[in-house]
Amino acid sequence: MKVQPFFHMETGSLTYVVSDSGYALIVDPVLDYKDGEISYNHVDSVLEYIVQKGLDLRLVLETHIHADHLSASQYVKDITGAKSVISAKIKEVFNQWKAKLNLKSLASFDFFVDSHSRIQFGSKFIEVIETPGHTPACITYKIDDHVFVGDTLFAPDKGTSRADFPGASATELFHSIKKLYQLPRETNVYLCHDYPPLGAAPTSCVKLESQKRRNVMLSQNTSLSEYIFMRDRRDQLLKEPKLLNVAIPFNLTYLLPAKR
């Protein structure tokens, strides 16, 4: 099995192409968005890689509803026929944002999954670990010793995701991360975001053992009360993601919000 990362510099987002036995899947594809207009250069480069490698794209996996970039899942589906996968709790997230953002109806996803789901992919199986906290619908996809954690964990020197969105919970996030920490120490943890200095390469993958020892917000020795204190204090200082009022409605409905 091969994992190929693609970095979207404008949003600090990481997309992954996972391939096995001639098949491919994409984790968290990203659209380009500027001045109210969508473009496709980044996701097209991902699709070109799949074509060049002669892979058969079957699945598009979303780890959660993103607040800082627009998902390219529908675009990928329309072009390739790949099936989209997302947490069954996405309906809960939709209901939490529906009135606030004047949303009409949830987008059409192909597979709604939970911790009981197991999806065949090539010679492998994709397991689903529910990891709520950042949002209620955050999930981690596990394939052998590889886990794709979405925003749940960042690089060890940056900590964890925020827990101040509607339906978010620092307590749930603590328990979700502690659940991941029960996996084997050599597990490869693939991140959804990194924000490297200009000219530096992003951190896309970290061994679980490194997270457990070095994560600045939640190491293997951090208590629940310590984490909640640090997380709440940090969240009070964070600004709202600049694309939130576009990204959340688009990623829930695949429609851009009406211009005001």
C-alpha positions as CSV (number, residue, x, y, z in Angstrom):
1,M,0.0,0.0,0.0
2,K,1.2,3.5,-0.9
3,V,0.2,6.8,0.6
4,Q,0.9,10.0,-1.5
5,P,0.4,13.4,0.2
6,F,-0.6,16.6,-1.6
7,F,-0.3,19.9,0.2
8,H,-2.7,22.9,-0.5
9,M,-0.6,25.8,0.6
10,E,-3.4,28.4,0.6
11,T,-5.3,26.6,3.3
12,G,-2.5,24.5,4.9
13,S,-4.5,21.4,4.0
14,L,-3.2,17.9,3.3
15,T,-4.9,15.5,0.8
16,Y,-3.9,11.9,0.5
17,V,-4.1,9.4,-2.3
18,V,-4.0,5.8,-1.0
19,S,-3.4,3.0,-3.5
20,D,-3.4,-0.7,-3.2
21,S,-3.7,-3.5,-5.8
22,G,-4.4,-1.1,-8.6
23,Y,-7.1,0.8,-6.7
24,A,-7.0,4.3,-5.2
25,L,-8.9,6.4,-2.8
26,I,-8.6,10.1,-1.9
27,V,-8.8,11.5,1.7
28,D,-10.0,15.1,2.1
29,P,-9.7,16.6,-1.4
30,V,-9.6,20.4,-1.6
31,L,-10.9,23.0,-4.0
32,D,-9.2,26.3,-4.8
33,Y,-11.3,29.3,-3.7
34,K,-10.5,33.0,-4.1
35,D,-12.6,36.1,-4.4
36,G,-15.8,34.2,-4.5
37,E,-14.7,31.9,-7.3
38,I,-14.0,28.1,-7.3
39,S,-11.2,26.7,-9.4
40,Y,-9.7,23.2,-9.6
41,N,-5.9,23.3,-10.2
42,H,-5.0,21.5,-7.0
43,V,-7.6,18.7,-7.1
44,D,-6.9,18.2,-10.8
45,S,-3.2,17.6,-10.0
46,V,-4.4,14.9,-7.6
47,L,-6.5,13.3,-10.3
48,E,-3.7,13.6,-12.8
49,Y,-1.4,11.6,-10.4
50,I,-4.1,8.8,-10.2
51,V,-4.3,8.7,-14.0
52,Q,-0.5,8.7,-14.5
53,K,-0.2,5.8,-12.1
54,G,-3.0,3.8,-13.9
55,L,-5.1,3.6,-10.7
56,D,-8.8,2.9,-10.5
57,L,-10.3,5.5,-8.1
58,R,-13.1,4.0,-6.0
59,L,-13.6,6.2,-2.9
60,V,-13.4,9.7,-1.6
61,L,-13.2,9.8,2.2
62,E,-14.1,12.8,4.3
63,T,-12.8,12.9,7.8
64,H,-15.2,15.7,8.8
65,I,-16.9,18.8,7.6
66,H,-14.1,21.3,7.2
67,A,-14.4,25.0,8.2
68,D,-11.3,26.2,6.5
69,H,-11.5,24.9,3.0
70,L,-14.0,23.8,0.4
71,S,-14.2,20.1,-0.2
72,A,-13.6,18.7,-3.7
73,S,-15.5,15.5,-3.1
74,Q,-18.5,16.3,-5.3
75,Y,-16.2,17.4,-8.1
76,V,-14.2,14.2,-7.9
77,K,-17.4,12.1,-7.8
78,D,-18.8,13.9,-10.9
79,I,-15.6,13.3,-12.9
80,T,-14.7,9.8,-11.8
81,G,-17.8,8.1,-10.4
82,A,-16.0,7.4,-7.1
83,K,-18.2,7.0,-4.1
84,S,-18.1,9.5,-1.2
85,V,-17.8,8.4,2.5
86,I,-18.6,10.4,5.6
87,S,-19.7,10.0,9.2
88,A,-23.3,9.1,9.8
89,K,-23.3,12.0,12.3
90,I,-23.0,14.5,9.5
91,K,-26.8,14.9,9.8
92,E,-26.3,16.1,13.4
93,V,-23.7,18.6,12.2
94,F,-26.1,19.8,9.5
95,N,-28.9,20.4,12.0
96,Q,-26.5,22.4,14.3
97,W,-25.6,24.8,11.4
98,K,-28.9,24.7,9.5
99,A,-30.6,27.8,11.1
100,K,-27.4,29.7,11.7
101,L,-26.3,29.5,8.0
102,N,-29.8,29.2,6.4
103,L,-29.1,25.8,4.9
104,K,-31.8,24.0,2.9
105,S,-30.8,20.4,2.5
106,L,-27.9,18.1,3.1
107,A,-25.7,17.1,0.1
108,S,-25.9,13.6,-1.3
109,F,-23.2,11.4,0.1
110,D,-23.0,7.7,-0.9
111,F,-21.9,6.0,2.4
112,F,-22.6,7.1,5.9
113,V,-20.3,5.2,8.3
114,D,-19.7,4.7,12.0
115,S,-17.5,2.6,14.3
116,H,-19.2,-0.6,13.1
117,S,-18.4,0.1,9.4
118,R,-15.7,-1.9,7.5
119,I,-15.0,-1.1,3.8
120,Q,-13.0,-3.3,1.5
121,F,-10.3,-1.5,-0.5
122,G,-8.1,-3.5,-2.8
123,S,-6.5,-6.2,-0.6
124,K,-7.2,-4.1,2.5
125,F,-10.1,-3.2,4.8
126,I,-10.8,0.4,5.9
127,E,-11.9,0.5,9.6
128,V,-13.7,3.5,11.0
129,I,-12.9,5.0,14.4
130,E,-15.3,7.7,15.6
131,T,-13.2,10.6,17.0
132,P,-15.6,13.3,17.9
133,G,-14.6,16.5,19.7
134,H,-13.6,19.0,17.0
135,T,-17.0,18.2,15.5
136,P,-19.5,15.5,16.4
137,A,-18.9,13.9,13.0
138,C,-15.1,13.6,13.1
139,I,-13.9,10.1,12.1
140,T,-10.5,8.5,11.7
141,Y,-9.9,6.0,8.9
142,K,-7.6,3.1,9.7
143,I,-5.9,0.9,7.1
144,D,-3.5,-1.5,8.6
145,D,-1.0,0.6,10.5
146,H,-2.0,3.9,8.8
147,V,-4.6,6.3,10.3
148,F,-6.0,9.4,8.8
149,V,-7.1,11.5,11.7
150,G,-8.5,14.7,10.1
151,D,-8.2,17.7,12.4
152,T,-8.2,15.6,15.6
153,L,-4.4,15.7,15.9
154,F,-1.9,18.2,14.5
155,A,1.9,17.8,14.5
156,P,3.2,17.3,18.0
157,D,4.6,20.8,18.3
158,K,1.2,22.3,17.4
159,G,-1.2,20.1,19.5
160,T,-4.8,19.3,18.7
161,S,-7.8,20.7,16.9
162,R,-9.9,23.4,18.4
163,A,-13.1,22.5,20.3
164,D,-15.2,25.6,20.2
165,F,-17.5,25.0,17.2
166,P,-21.2,24.1,17.6
167,G,-21.4,20.6,19.0
168,A,-17.7,20.5,19.8
169,S,-16.3,19.2,23.1
170,A,-12.9,19.3,24.6
171,T,-13.9,16.4,26.8
172,E,-14.9,14.3,23.9
173,L,-11.8,15.3,22.0
174,F,-9.6,14.2,24.9
175,H,-11.2,10.8,25.0
176,S,-11.0,10.4,21.2
177,I,-7.3,11.1,21.2
178,K,-6.7,8.8,24.2
179,K,-8.5,6.1,22.1
180,L,-6.1,6.7,19.3
181,Y,-3.2,6.5,21.7
182,Q,-4.2,2.8,22.4
183,L,-3.1,1.9,18.9
184,P,0.3,0.3,18.3
185,R,3.2,2.8,18.8
186,E,4.4,2.4,15.3
187,T,1.1,3.5,13.8
188,N,1.5,6.2,11.1
189,V,-0.6,9.2,11.8
190,Y,-1.6,11.2,8.7
191,L,-2.5,14.9,9.5
192,C,-5.1,17.0,7.7
193,H,-3.3,20.3,8.3
194,D,0.1,21.9,8.7
195,Y,1.4,25.4,8.5
196,P,5.1,25.3,7.8
197,P,7.3,28.4,7.4
198,L,7.6,29.7,3.8
199,G,9.8,27.3,1.9
200,A,9.6,24.5,4.4
201,A,7.9,21.2,3.7
202,P,4.8,20.4,5.7
203,T,4.6,17.6,8.2
204,S,2.2,15.1,6.8
205,C,2.9,11.9,8.9
206,V,4.0,11.3,12.4
207,K,4.5,8.1,14.3
208,L,1.9,7.6,17.1
209,E,4.7,7.1,19.6
210,S,5.9,10.7,18.9
211,Q,2.4,12.1,19.4
212,K,2.1,10.3,22.7
213,R,5.4,11.5,24.0
214,R,5.7,15.0,22.4
215,N,2.2,16.4,21.7
216,V,2.3,19.8,23.4
217,M,-1.4,19.8,24.3
218,L,-2.2,16.2,24.9
219,S,0.6,13.7,25.6
220,Q,0.1,10.3,27.1
221,N,0.5,11.8,30.6
222,T,-1.9,14.7,30.2
223,S,-5.0,14.6,32.5
224,L,-8.5,15.5,31.4
225,S,-8.6,18.6,33.5
226,E,-5.2,19.8,32.3
227,Y,-6.2,19.3,28.7
228,I,-9.6,21.1,29.1
229,F,-7.8,24.0,30.7
230,M,-5.2,24.3,27.9
231,R,-7.7,23.8,25.1
232,D,-10.3,26.3,26.4
233,R,-7.6,28.9,27.0
234,R,-6.2,28.4,23.5
235,D,-9.6,28.5,21.9
236,Q,-10.5,31.8,23.4
237,L,-7.5,33.3,21.5
238,L,-8.3,31.8,18.1
239,K,-10.0,33.7,15.4
240,E,-12.9,32.3,13.4
241,P,-11.6,30.5,10.2
242,K,-11.7,33.1,7.4
243,L,-13.6,30.8,5.1
244,L,-16.0,29.4,7.7
245,N,-19.2,31.1,6.4
246,V,-18.4,29.8,2.9
247,A,-16.8,26.4,3.7
248,I,-19.3,25.1,6.2
249,P,-22.4,25.7,4.0
250,F,-20.6,24.5,0.9
251,N,-19.3,21.3,2.5
252,L,-22.7,20.5,3.9
253,T,-24.7,21.2,0.7
254,Y,-22.2,21.5,-2.1
255,L,-23.7,24.9,-2.9
256,L,-22.0,28.2,-2.4
257,P,-24.0,30.5,0.0
258,A,-26.0,33.3,-1.7
259,K,-24.0,36.5,-2.0
260,R,-25.3,39.3,0.2
